Amino acid sequence: MIIHSFSSTFLRLGSIFLLSCFSLCLAGQAQVNVQLVQEVEVPAQDVEVPVQKEPKSRISDRILRKLAGMSELELQQLDSQLNSQIEQLANQIENEVRVIPKENEVGEKPVLVILGATEFTIGIFNGAQRTLQVTPATYYQQLGGALYSYDKKRNFFVYFFRPSACQTEVTNVPGRNGGIKKNLFALLCDPKNNLTRMLGFKYGFEPINEGATVLFTDKTPDVQFEKQGESIAGIWTAPEKGNFENLGKEERASTLEKNGARLEQILKHRELSLALKKKAYRKVSLPQQKDTKKKPLPVIVAHGKMYPLVKFGVGKINKNEGGLTWSQTADQRFQVKVDPNGGVDPMNEQHLEQFLSSVRNAPRSVRQSFFLNLFVFSDSENFGVFNKIRDEAVLRDLDYNWVPISELPLMLKADNVPWKTQ
Protein backbone atom coordinates (compact mmCIF):
# COMPACT_ATOMS: atom_id res chain seq x y z
CA MET A 1 0.00 0.00 0.00
CA ILE A 2 1.13 3.54 -0.70
CA ILE A 3 0.77 4.77 2.87
CA HIS A 4 2.74 1.84 4.23
CA SER A 5 5.46 2.47 1.64
CA PHE A 6 5.57 6.16 2.60
CA SER A 7 5.75 5.36 6.30
CA SER A 8 8.49 2.78 5.93
CA THR A 9 10.59 5.04 3.71
CA PHE A 10 10.32 8.06 5.92
CA LEU A 11 10.86 6.27 9.21
CA ARG A 12 14.36 5.44 7.97
CA LEU A 13 14.97 9.16 7.44
CA GLY A 14 13.41 10.24 10.74
CA SER A 15 16.65 10.76 12.63
CA ILE A 16 18.10 12.88 9.81
CA PHE A 17 14.94 14.98 9.75
CA LEU A 18 15.08 15.51 13.53
CA LEU A 19 18.71 16.60 13.54
CA SER A 20 18.40 19.21 10.80
CA CYS A 21 14.96 20.77 11.26
CA PHE A 22 13.78 23.69 13.37
CA SER A 23 10.36 25.25 13.92
CA LEU A 24 9.51 28.69 12.59
CA CYS A 25 6.33 29.09 14.61
CA LEU A 26 6.83 27.46 18.01
CA ALA A 27 6.52 29.79 21.02
CA GLY A 28 6.32 32.78 18.74
CA GLN A 29 10.01 32.57 17.88
CA ALA A 30 10.82 33.01 14.21
CA GLN A 31 14.21 32.86 12.57
CA VAL A 32 15.24 35.50 10.05
CA ASN A 33 18.25 33.67 8.61
CA VAL A 34 16.06 32.02 5.99
CA GLN A 35 16.77 32.01 2.29
CA LEU A 36 14.09 33.20 -0.05
CA VAL A 37 12.64 29.77 -0.70
CA GLN A 38 10.93 28.69 -3.88
CA GLU A 39 7.80 30.73 -4.39
CA VAL A 40 4.66 30.62 -6.47
CA GLU A 41 3.93 33.35 -9.00
CA VAL A 42 0.60 34.87 -7.96
CA PRO A 43 -0.06 38.08 -9.92
CA ALA A 44 -2.49 40.56 -8.36
CA GLN A 45 -4.46 40.86 -11.60
CA ASP A 46 -4.20 38.20 -14.23
CA VAL A 47 -7.13 36.66 -16.06
CA GLU A 48 -10.55 38.27 -16.25
CA VAL A 49 -13.76 37.11 -17.87
CA PRO A 50 -15.15 39.73 -20.32
CA VAL A 51 -18.72 40.82 -19.67
CA GLN A 52 -21.13 42.89 -21.73
CA LYS A 53 -22.22 46.28 -20.45
CA GLU A 54 -25.61 47.87 -20.90
CA PRO A 55 -26.86 51.36 -19.94
CA LYS A 56 -28.29 51.35 -16.40
CA SER A 57 -31.34 53.40 -17.43
CA ARG A 58 -32.47 50.79 -19.96
CA ILE A 59 -32.01 48.02 -17.39
CA SER A 60 -33.99 49.96 -14.77
CA ASP A 61 -36.92 50.55 -17.12
CA ARG A 62 -37.01 46.89 -18.11
CA ILE A 63 -36.90 45.76 -14.47
CA LEU A 64 -39.69 48.13 -13.45
CA ARG A 65 -41.86 46.92 -16.32
CA LYS A 66 -41.40 43.31 -15.24
CA LEU A 67 -42.01 44.12 -11.57
CA ALA A 68 -45.26 45.85 -12.46
CA GLY A 69 -46.54 42.59 -13.96
CA MET A 70 -45.64 40.33 -10.99
CA SER A 71 -48.11 39.10 -8.37
CA GLU A 72 -47.65 39.76 -4.65
CA LEU A 73 -46.60 36.13 -4.09
CA GLU A 74 -44.02 36.36 -6.88
CA LEU A 75 -42.63 39.57 -5.37
CA GLN A 76 -42.30 37.92 -1.94
CA GLN A 77 -40.42 35.00 -3.48
CA LEU A 78 -38.20 37.46 -5.35
CA ASP A 79 -37.38 39.35 -2.15
CA SER A 80 -36.41 36.11 -0.40
CA GLN A 81 -34.11 35.11 -3.26
CA LEU A 82 -32.53 38.56 -3.42
CA ASN A 83 -31.67 38.61 0.29
CA SER A 84 -30.06 35.16 0.32
CA GLN A 85 -28.26 35.43 -3.01
CA ILE A 86 -26.83 38.92 -2.44
CA GLU A 87 -25.25 37.61 0.76
CA GLN A 88 -23.93 34.56 -1.07
CA LEU A 89 -22.50 36.63 -3.93
CA ALA A 90 -20.74 39.01 -1.53
CA ASN A 91 -19.28 36.04 0.32
CA GLN A 92 -18.02 34.45 -2.92
CA ILE A 93 -16.36 37.68 -4.04
CA GLU A 94 -14.59 38.05 -0.70
CA ASN A 95 -13.60 34.44 -0.06
CA GLU A 96 -13.35 32.68 -3.42
CA VAL A 97 -9.81 32.07 -4.66
CA ARG A 98 -9.60 31.01 -8.31
CA VAL A 99 -6.39 29.30 -9.36
CA ILE A 100 -5.17 28.11 -12.76
CA PRO A 101 -1.76 26.71 -13.77
CA LYS A 102 0.63 28.82 -15.78
CA GLU A 103 2.10 27.09 -18.82
CA ASN A 104 5.76 26.16 -18.48
CA GLU A 105 8.33 24.55 -20.74
CA VAL A 106 9.30 21.88 -18.24
CA GLY A 107 5.88 20.26 -18.23
CA GLU A 108 5.60 19.82 -14.46
CA LYS A 109 2.03 20.22 -13.22
CA PRO A 110 0.94 21.81 -9.92
CA VAL A 111 -0.93 19.92 -7.25
CA LEU A 112 -2.89 22.17 -4.92
CA VAL A 113 -2.98 21.35 -1.22
CA ILE A 114 -5.36 23.43 0.92
CA LEU A 115 -4.47 23.00 4.59
CA GLY A 116 -6.58 23.58 7.70
CA ALA A 117 -6.41 22.41 11.31
CA THR A 118 -8.81 19.47 10.94
CA GLU A 119 -8.77 18.69 7.21
CA PHE A 120 -6.81 19.12 4.02
CA THR A 121 -7.85 19.03 0.35
CA ILE A 122 -5.55 17.89 -2.44
CA GLY A 123 -6.00 17.63 -6.21
CA ILE A 124 -4.91 18.56 -9.73
CA PHE A 125 -6.24 21.15 -12.20
CA ASN A 126 -9.77 20.35 -13.45
CA GLY A 127 -9.51 17.00 -11.67
CA ALA A 128 -10.94 15.31 -8.63
CA GLN A 129 -10.26 16.94 -5.26
CA ARG A 130 -9.88 14.76 -2.15
CA THR A 131 -10.71 16.14 1.29
CA LEU A 132 -9.44 14.15 4.25
CA GLN A 133 -10.36 14.71 7.91
CA VAL A 134 -7.36 14.67 10.23
CA THR A 135 -6.26 15.09 13.83
CA PRO A 136 -2.82 16.14 15.11
CA ALA A 137 -2.04 12.45 15.62
CA THR A 138 -3.09 11.36 12.10
CA TYR A 139 -2.05 14.44 10.07
CA TYR A 140 1.48 13.29 9.29
CA GLN A 141 0.51 9.81 8.11
CA GLN A 142 -2.48 10.89 5.99
CA LEU A 143 -0.88 13.97 4.44
CA GLY A 144 2.42 12.16 3.83
CA GLY A 145 0.60 9.33 2.09
CA ALA A 146 -1.34 11.76 -0.09
CA LEU A 147 1.81 13.65 -1.12
CA TYR A 148 3.73 10.44 -1.78
CA SER A 149 1.06 9.27 -4.25
CA TYR A 150 2.14 11.91 -6.80
CA ASP A 151 5.10 11.77 -9.20
CA LYS A 152 8.00 14.04 -8.21
CA LYS A 153 9.15 14.15 -11.85
CA ARG A 154 5.78 15.38 -13.12
CA ASN A 155 4.27 17.33 -10.21
CA PHE A 156 5.07 20.06 -7.72
CA PHE A 157 3.01 21.19 -4.73
CA VAL A 158 1.37 24.53 -4.05
CA TYR A 159 0.35 24.80 -0.40
CA PHE A 160 -2.43 27.16 0.65
CA PHE A 161 -2.28 27.59 4.43
CA ARG A 162 -5.30 28.69 6.45
CA PRO A 163 -4.49 30.51 9.73
CA SER A 164 -5.52 27.42 11.72
CA ALA A 165 -3.06 25.27 9.74
CA CYS A 166 -0.18 27.59 10.63
CA GLN A 167 -1.00 27.08 14.31
CA THR A 168 -1.40 23.29 14.10
CA GLU A 169 1.10 21.11 15.92
CA VAL A 170 1.46 17.70 14.26
CA THR A 171 2.32 14.79 16.54
CA ASN A 172 3.76 11.38 15.68
CA VAL A 173 6.39 12.88 13.34
CA PRO A 174 9.21 10.29 13.11
CA GLY A 175 12.22 11.24 15.24
CA ARG A 176 15.36 9.57 16.55
CA ASN A 177 13.67 8.23 19.67
CA GLY A 178 10.10 7.95 18.43
CA GLY A 179 7.37 10.40 17.55
CA ILE A 180 7.98 14.13 17.97
CA LYS A 181 5.78 17.22 17.66
CA LYS A 182 6.24 19.55 14.68
CA ASN A 183 4.45 22.69 13.54
CA LEU A 184 2.60 21.95 10.26
CA PHE A 185 4.05 24.92 8.36
CA ALA A 186 7.59 24.02 9.45
CA LEU A 187 6.98 20.35 8.65
CA LEU A 188 6.19 21.18 5.01
CA CYS A 189 8.08 24.43 4.34
CA ASP A 190 11.01 24.76 6.77
CA PRO A 191 13.69 26.37 4.56
CA LYS A 192 16.48 24.23 6.01
CA ASN A 193 14.80 20.85 5.77
CA ASN A 194 11.21 19.67 5.38
CA LEU A 195 9.02 16.75 4.44
CA THR A 196 8.26 18.10 0.94
CA ARG A 197 11.91 18.31 0.00
CA MET A 198 12.73 14.95 1.53
CA LEU A 199 10.07 13.39 -0.68
CA GLY A 200 11.82 15.01 -3.66
CA PHE A 201 9.19 17.61 -4.63
CA LYS A 202 9.45 21.30 -5.45
CA TYR A 203 6.91 23.53 -3.77
CA GLY A 204 5.47 26.97 -3.18
CA PHE A 205 3.18 28.29 -0.46
CA GLU A 206 0.66 31.07 0.12
CA PRO A 207 -1.76 32.07 2.91
CA ILE A 208 -5.55 32.16 2.49
CA ASN A 209 -8.39 33.25 4.76
CA GLU A 210 -9.90 30.66 7.07
CA GLY A 211 -13.20 30.68 5.19
CA ALA A 212 -11.76 30.90 1.67
CA THR A 213 -12.91 28.50 -1.05
CA VAL A 214 -10.14 27.56 -3.49
CA LEU A 215 -11.26 26.65 -7.02
CA PHE A 216 -8.59 24.90 -9.09
CA THR A 217 -10.50 24.91 -12.37
CA ASP A 218 -11.19 27.07 -15.41
CA LYS A 219 -14.81 25.93 -15.51
CA THR A 220 -17.43 28.56 -14.64
CA PRO A 221 -17.67 28.31 -10.84
CA ASP A 222 -21.08 29.97 -10.40
CA VAL A 223 -23.24 27.91 -12.80
CA GLN A 224 -25.12 26.20 -9.99
CA PHE A 225 -25.87 29.52 -8.35
CA GLU A 226 -27.18 31.03 -11.57
CA LYS A 227 -29.62 28.12 -11.97
CA GLN A 228 -30.86 28.72 -8.44
CA GLY A 229 -31.25 32.42 -9.17
CA GLU A 230 -32.79 32.00 -12.59
CA SER A 231 -35.87 34.09 -11.76
CA ILE A 232 -33.66 36.99 -10.65
CA ALA A 233 -31.29 36.76 -13.64
CA GLY A 234 -34.32 36.66 -15.94
CA ILE A 235 -35.45 40.05 -14.71
CA TRP A 236 -32.42 41.86 -16.10
CA THR A 237 -31.54 39.54 -19.00
CA ALA A 238 -31.88 41.39 -22.31
CA PRO A 239 -35.40 40.84 -23.77
CA GLU A 240 -36.36 40.39 -27.38
CA LYS A 241 -35.93 43.30 -29.78
CA GLY A 242 -38.65 45.96 -29.41
CA ASN A 243 -39.16 45.62 -25.63
CA PHE A 244 -37.05 48.62 -24.66
CA GLU A 245 -39.82 51.25 -24.81
CA ASN A 246 -39.73 53.61 -21.87
CA LEU A 247 -42.49 53.40 -19.31
CA GLY A 248 -44.98 56.24 -19.28
CA LYS A 249 -44.23 58.92 -16.69
CA GLU A 250 -47.20 58.09 -14.43
CA GLU A 251 -46.70 54.33 -14.73
CA ARG A 252 -43.00 54.67 -14.05
CA ALA A 253 -43.53 56.91 -11.03
CA SER A 254 -46.14 54.56 -9.54
CA THR A 255 -44.01 51.44 -10.12
CA LEU A 256 -40.90 53.14 -8.78
CA GLU A 257 -42.71 54.21 -5.62
CA LYS A 258 -43.78 50.64 -4.91
CA ASN A 259 -40.58 48.95 -6.00
CA GLY A 260 -37.79 51.50 -5.48
CA ALA A 261 -36.00 49.51 -2.76
CA ARG A 262 -36.55 46.27 -4.67
CA LEU A 263 -35.07 47.85 -7.81
CA GLU A 264 -31.93 48.82 -5.87
CA GLN A 265 -31.59 45.26 -4.57
CA ILE A 266 -31.92 43.82 -8.08
CA LEU A 267 -29.31 46.24 -9.41
CA LYS A 268 -27.02 45.34 -6.51
CA HIS A 269 -27.52 41.65 -7.33
CA ARG A 270 -26.56 42.35 -10.93
CA GLU A 271 -23.50 44.38 -9.92
CA LEU A 272 -22.25 41.60 -7.63
CA SER A 273 -22.93 38.94 -10.29
CA LEU A 274 -20.82 40.85 -12.82
CA ALA A 275 -18.07 41.42 -10.23
CA LEU A 276 -17.95 37.69 -9.54
CA LYS A 277 -17.63 36.92 -13.26
CA LYS A 278 -14.72 39.41 -13.50
CA LYS A 279 -12.93 38.04 -10.45
CA ALA A 280 -9.30 37.46 -11.39
CA TYR A 281 -7.55 34.10 -11.45
CA ARG A 282 -4.23 33.47 -9.76
CA LYS A 283 -1.67 31.71 -11.92
CA VAL A 284 0.57 29.18 -10.23
CA SER A 285 3.76 28.15 -11.94
CA LEU A 286 6.84 26.04 -11.34
CA PRO A 287 8.63 27.63 -8.35
CA GLN A 288 11.81 29.50 -9.18
CA GLN A 289 14.75 29.94 -6.82
CA LYS A 290 15.22 33.62 -6.01
CA ASP A 291 18.38 35.69 -5.71
CA THR A 292 19.74 34.95 -2.22
CA LYS A 293 22.37 37.70 -2.47
CA LYS A 294 19.68 40.07 -1.30
CA LYS A 295 19.36 40.60 2.44
CA PRO A 296 16.08 40.00 4.28
CA LEU A 297 14.23 43.12 5.36
CA PRO A 298 12.09 41.95 8.30
CA VAL A 299 8.52 43.27 8.51
CA ILE A 300 5.95 42.24 11.12
CA VAL A 301 2.33 42.07 9.90
CA ALA A 302 -0.05 42.24 12.86
CA HIS A 303 -3.12 44.16 14.08
CA GLY A 304 -4.00 44.92 10.44
CA LYS A 305 -0.76 46.95 10.10
CA MET A 306 2.79 46.41 8.94
CA TYR A 307 5.81 47.19 11.09
CA PRO A 308 9.09 47.45 9.13
CA LEU A 309 11.96 46.69 11.49
CA VAL A 310 14.36 48.97 9.64
CA LYS A 311 14.33 52.39 8.05
CA PHE A 312 16.76 53.83 5.55
CA GLY A 313 18.77 56.94 6.29
CA VAL A 314 21.34 58.70 4.16
CA GLY A 315 23.84 55.96 3.41
CA LYS A 316 22.91 53.86 6.44
CA ILE A 317 20.32 51.43 7.77
CA ASN A 318 18.70 52.23 11.08
CA LYS A 319 16.60 50.30 13.53
CA ASN A 320 12.96 51.41 13.23
CA GLU A 321 11.34 52.34 16.54
CA GLY A 322 8.06 53.68 15.16
CA GLY A 323 5.35 51.52 16.75
CA LEU A 324 8.01 49.08 18.01
CA THR A 325 9.61 48.53 21.40
CA TRP A 326 13.03 46.86 21.36
CA SER A 327 14.86 45.04 24.12
CA GLN A 328 17.64 42.45 24.33
CA THR A 329 17.59 39.21 26.25
CA ALA A 330 20.46 37.69 28.22
CA ASP A 331 21.40 35.53 25.23
CA GLN A 332 21.69 38.67 23.03
CA ARG A 333 18.47 38.16 21.08
CA PHE A 334 16.22 41.04 20.17
CA GLN A 335 12.68 41.03 21.55
CA VAL A 336 10.36 43.19 19.44
CA LYS A 337 6.96 44.30 20.74
CA VAL A 338 4.42 46.01 18.48
CA ASP A 339 2.03 48.82 19.38
CA PRO A 340 -1.47 48.14 17.99
CA ASN A 341 -1.91 51.90 17.60
CA GLY A 342 1.33 52.31 15.66
CA GLY A 343 2.69 50.79 12.48
CA VAL A 344 1.93 51.58 8.85
CA ASP A 345 -1.50 51.08 7.34
CA PRO A 346 -0.86 49.22 4.05
CA MET A 347 -4.36 50.07 2.87
CA ASN A 348 -3.17 53.68 2.68
CA GLU A 349 -1.80 53.71 -0.87
CA GLN A 350 0.54 56.63 -0.24
CA HIS A 351 2.14 55.12 2.87
CA LEU A 352 2.56 51.73 1.24
CA GLU A 353 4.08 53.32 -1.87
CA GLN A 354 6.58 55.27 0.25
CA PHE A 355 7.74 52.11 2.01
CA LEU A 356 8.02 49.95 -1.11
CA SER A 357 9.81 52.74 -2.99
CA SER A 358 12.37 52.98 -0.20
CA VAL A 359 13.04 49.24 -0.56
CA ARG A 360 13.39 49.53 -4.35
CA ASN A 361 15.76 52.47 -3.96
CA ALA A 362 17.88 50.78 -1.27
CA PRO A 363 20.65 49.72 -3.72
CA ARG A 364 21.26 53.42 -4.40
CA SER A 365 20.56 54.84 -0.93
CA VAL A 366 22.39 52.25 1.20
CA ARG A 367 24.17 50.15 -1.44
CA GLN A 368 22.34 46.96 -0.53
CA SER A 369 19.44 45.06 -2.11
CA PHE A 370 16.68 43.57 0.02
CA PHE A 371 13.76 41.20 -0.21
CA LEU A 372 10.75 41.53 2.09
CA ASN A 373 10.78 38.94 4.88
CA LEU A 374 7.25 39.16 6.25
CA PHE A 375 6.38 37.72 9.67
CA VAL A 376 2.62 37.40 9.40
CA PHE A 377 0.40 36.89 12.43
CA SER A 378 -1.78 33.88 11.66
CA ASP A 379 -5.32 35.15 11.32
CA SER A 380 -7.54 36.02 8.36
CA GLU A 381 -7.24 39.79 8.83
CA ASN A 382 -3.47 39.79 8.65
CA PHE A 383 -3.39 37.24 5.84
CA GLY A 384 -5.50 39.75 3.89
CA VAL A 385 -3.03 42.54 4.74
CA PHE A 386 -0.17 40.30 3.59
CA ASN A 387 -1.92 39.70 0.26
CA LYS A 388 -2.15 43.46 -0.28
CA ILE A 389 1.55 43.99 0.50
CA ARG A 390 2.59 41.01 -1.64
CA ASP A 391 0.54 42.07 -4.66
CA GLU A 392 1.95 45.60 -4.59
CA ALA A 393 5.49 44.30 -4.05
CA VAL A 394 5.22 41.93 -7.03
CA LEU A 395 4.01 44.79 -9.23
CA ARG A 396 7.24 46.62 -8.31
CA ASP A 397 9.49 43.60 -8.98
CA LEU A 398 10.28 43.16 -5.29
CA ASP A 399 10.94 39.65 -4.00
CA TYR A 400 9.38 38.43 -0.80
CA ASN A 401 9.25 35.58 1.67
CA TRP A 402 6.72 35.05 4.44
CA VAL A 403 6.68 33.18 7.72
CA PRO A 404 3.54 32.71 9.83
CA ILE A 405 3.82 33.55 13.54
CA SER A 406 1.35 32.71 16.27
CA GLU A 407 2.64 34.83 19.14
CA LEU A 408 4.17 38.23 19.80
CA PRO A 409 6.64 39.71 20.75
CA LEU A 410 8.92 38.50 17.96
CA MET A 411 12.32 37.08 18.90
CA LEU A 412 15.26 37.71 16.55
CA LYS A 413 18.88 36.64 16.74
CA ALA A 414 21.17 39.66 17.00
CA ASP A 415 23.28 38.55 14.03
CA ASN A 416 20.23 38.24 11.78
CA VAL A 417 19.18 41.89 11.60
CA PRO A 418 20.23 44.15 8.69
CA TRP A 419 22.31 46.50 10.82
CA LYS A 420 25.35 46.09 13.05
CA THR A 421 24.67 45.59 16.76
CA GLN A 422 26.03 48.56 18.67
Buried (B, 14 or more C-beta within 10 A) or exposed (E): EEBEEBBEEBEEEBEEBBEEBEBBBBEBBBBBEBBBBBBBBBBBEBEEEEEEEEEEEEBBBBBBBBBBEBEEEEBEEBEEBBEEBBEBBBEBBEBBBBBBBBEEEEEBBBBBBBBBBEBBBBBBBEEEBEEBEBEBEBBBBBBBBBBBBBEBEEBBBBBBBBBBBBBBBBBBBBBEEEBBBBBBBBBBBBBBBBBBBBBEBBBBBBBBBBEBBBBBBBEEBBEEBBEBBEEBBEBBEEEEEEEEEEBEEEEBEBBBEBBEEBBEBBBBBBEBBBBBBEBEBBBBBBBEEBEEEBBBBBBBBBBBBBBBBBBBEEEEBEBBEEBBEBEEEEEEBBBBBBEEEBBBEBEEEEBBEEBBEBBBEBEEBBEBBBBBBBBBBBBBBBBBBBBBBBEBBBEEEBBBBBBBBBBBBBBBBEEBBBEEEE
